[in-house]
């Protein structure tokens, strides 16, 4: 097959303990999955069902990079999240079987142009400019599920320049991983290459050029990011 220009490389994440990479197809994101975060954003949790937005796979950036402060915003926020990597084809799966489709877990940053997101909310328009940001899905290496252990009670935290800003446990999620996978599989044929960012705890806030961000979840490789100068 001949192209009019070279296609972009397939976005991929390293797998911890392996020399293989996980090719990324789609990135789904769960909104308001921690009650305290919903409150701090002036909203409330929808306990009827989880809801979603998406990021382009080409928004993916690997942990450990210095990435530029993005254009079009003066209020760029960090959001620390557990990322679920799907490893098997599933559609309309039951909750009890959803866990079997998970390949592994990772630490991730859902970086957000908060002012642009608020514009969307205020005008009842999509959030794309706020959420689908170039380099706005910063994700660490994936730990296979067999090595990650149980998620129960694991601490999720984030610090900026050494100061802790987000600190909770995964038990605080309104919707568990199996519940999210089950529900999302009602709308999409999920499969290997699909990532699900499962929402952020309270404590989100702005970052500035020069800030060093470190996000941790017990038992997983940390995600790190340095905010560089805005690109010209």
N, C-alpha and C positions, 0 to 999 in steps of 0.2 A: 504494500500500500504506500502510495506517495502522498505527501502532505505539502501544502503551500508554505508552511513554516514548520520547524521542528516542534513536536508536541512536548509539553512539560513533562518532567520526570514524575514518576508515580510517588506521591507522598508516602513516607514510611517511618515507622518507629522501631528502635532497637528492642530486642527481647532480652531481658536480664538473664544472664547465664548461658547465652547462646550467641552464635555468630550470624544468626538469621534475623531478618527484619519482617515486621508486620506491615503489609501494604494497606494504606488507609483509603477507603472508598467514600464513606459518608460520616459526618459528625452530627449526631443528634444531641440536643441539650435540654435538660429538664428545668422548667421554671419553678421558682418558689417551692423548693423541696425541703426547706428548713423553715419552721414557723417563725423563729426569731428574725431571720433575714427578711421574710415577707413583711413583718411588722416594721423593720427599719426602712423598708422601701415604700412604706405607706400603703401596703396591700394586706391581703390575707391569703391563707392557703386554701386552695380548692381541694377539699377532701373527697369530692366525688370521683375524681380521676386526675392523674398527672397530665401535664400539658407541656408542649415542646416548641422550641425554635431550632434552627439549624445554622451551622457554620460550613463554609466551603472547605473541602479537604485541602485546598491550596492555601487556607489560612493557617494550616498546621506549621508549627515551629518546634524544633526539638529543644529540650531543656539545656541549659548551660550557655545560652547565647546572649550576646548584647544586641538588642533589637531597638530600632529607632522609635521614638515617641511618634505616634501616628498623626497624619494630617487631619484637619477638620474637627478637632476637639481641643478643649482646654480643661477637660475633666475626665481623665483616663483612669479607670478603676481596675483593681485586682479582684478576682473571685477565685478562691481555692476550691477544687472539686476532686471527687473520686471519679475516675474514668473507667468505664467497663468496655472491654474489647470482646466482641462477639467472635466465636470460632466455629460455628456450625450453622447451616441453613435452618431457619425456623420461620413458621408462619402460624398464627393463631395457636401458640403454644400455651399449655396450662402453667399456672404459677409453680406447681411442684416440679415441672420439667424444665423451667426456664433456666435454672442454674447450670444445667448440663450444657447449655449453649454458650456459656461464658468461657472464653479462652484465658483471660487474665485481667489484671487491674493495673492502673497507673495513677500517678498524681498529675493533675492538670490545672492550668490557669485559664479561665474564661475571661480574657481581658476585654474590657467594655468601654466604649465611648459613651459615658453615662449621659452627657448632655444630648447626644444624638438619640440615645434610647428614650430619654424623657420627651424629646420632640415627637417621637413616634407615639408615645402614650398620650401626650396632650392633644394630638391631632387625629388619634385613632388610625394611625398608619403603621405599616410594618416596622420592625426594629432593625432591619438589615444594616443600616448605617451604624447603629450602635453596637451590634454584636458580630457581624460578619466582617471583622477587621483583618487586614493583612497582618500576618504574624500574631493573630489574636487568639489562637488555640495553642498554647505552649504546653507540651506534654512530655513527661519523662518516659524512660524505658518501661516496657510492659513486663510485669512480673506474672509468670504463668500461675493459674489458679492453684495448682498443686503446691506451689511454693509460697503463696500469699497467706494461706491459712484463713480462718474464719474472720469475717468482717466485724462481728459483734464487738462492740465497745472500743474499737480502734479509734485512737485520737486523730483528728484532722486539724491542722493548724497552719498558719501562715505568718511570717514575719517580714517586715520591711526595715532594712538597715539594722537588724537585730532586735527590733521592737515587735513584740507579738501583737497582731491585729485581729486575727481570727483564731478561735480555739473552741473546739466542740468535739463530739464523738459521732461516729457514723450511725449510732443508735438514734441520733436526733433527726435523721431523715424521715420525712413524712411517708414517703413511698420507698420500700426496700428495693434492692436490685432485682430480685425475682419478680416483684410486682411491676416494676418499670418495664422489664423485658417482656413480660406477658402482655402488658397493655400496648406497648409500642408494636408488638408483633401482630396486633389486630389491624394495623394500618399499613404496615410495610412487610415485604418479604425480607427479613433480616438475614444477614449472612456474614461470613468472614470478611473482614475489612471495615465493618461498621463499628464506630465508637459511640458510646453514650456518656456524655458528661452529666453527672447526676445531681447537680445543684450545689449551691454554696451556703455555708453557715453565715451567721451574722458577723459584722465587722468589716465589710467591704469598704474601700475608700480609695482616694486618689493617690497616684504615684507621680513622681517628678523625674526629670532627667538626672541620671546618676544614682538612682535608687537601686539597691540590691534586694531582690525578692526571693524568699525561700519558702516553699510549701512542703509540708510533710504529712504523710499518713503512716501510722505504725506498720512496719513490715514491708513497705514499698520504697522504691528509689525516690528520693526527693526531686522536686522540680525547682529549678533555679532560673532566674531571669534578671538581667541588668538592663535598665532603661537608658538607651543611648540618645544622642542628639537627634532631633527631627531630621528626616532625610530631606535633601534639597530638591 
